Amino acid sequence: MKITTHLDEKLLEGAMKASRARTKREVLEEGLRRVISDRKNREFVRRMHTFNLTWTHDELMRSRE
């Protein structure tokens, strides 16, 4: 998909150096993938707090049956 937008040139240059991307497209695609990955990671961490992690060893073994 082709998109035309205005970006901060210094921000783009900094992102290209930090990511070692060779093209503007590469740096933008990597940035989008990281946004998605970060969101998934935050959701995973949020869901981990809903588990009961205070089981004894016996309770854990029973839950696996």
SVG drawing of the C-alpha trace seen along z (x, -y; Angstrom):
<svg xmlns="http://www.w3.org/2000/svg" viewBox="-8 -17 31 54">
<polyline fill="none" stroke="black" stroke-width="0.4" points="0.0,0.0 1.3,-3.4 1.0,-6.2 2.1,-9.8 2.9,-11.4 5.1,-14.0 7.7,-12.7 10.2,-14.4 13.4,-13.9 15.7,-13.7 13.4,-11.2 13.5,-9.0 17.3,-9.3 17.7,-8.4 15.4,-5.4 17.3,-4.2 20.6,-4.4 19.3,-2.7 17.7,0.1 20.4,0.3 17.7,0.2 18.9,-0.4 15.7,-2.1 12.9,-4.2 10.5,-1.4 12.5,1.1 12.5,-1.3 8.8,-2.0 7.9,1.7 10.1,2.6 8.5,-0.1 5.0,1.1 6.0,4.7 7.4,3.5 4.2,1.6 2.3,4.8 4.8,6.9 4.8,4.5 1.0,4.5 0.9,8.4 3.6,8.5 1.7,6.0 -1.5,8.0 0.3,11.2 1.7,9.6 -1.7,8.2 -3.3,11.7 -0.5,13.3 -1.8,11.3 -5.1,13.1 -3.7,16.6 -3.7,18.1 0.0,18.7 -0.3,19.7 -1.0,23.4 0.9,26.0 2.8,28.7 0.0,31.2 -2.7,28.8 -0.6,28.1 -0.2,31.8 -4.0,32.4 -4.7,29.6 -2.7,31.4 -4.8,34.5"/>
</svg>
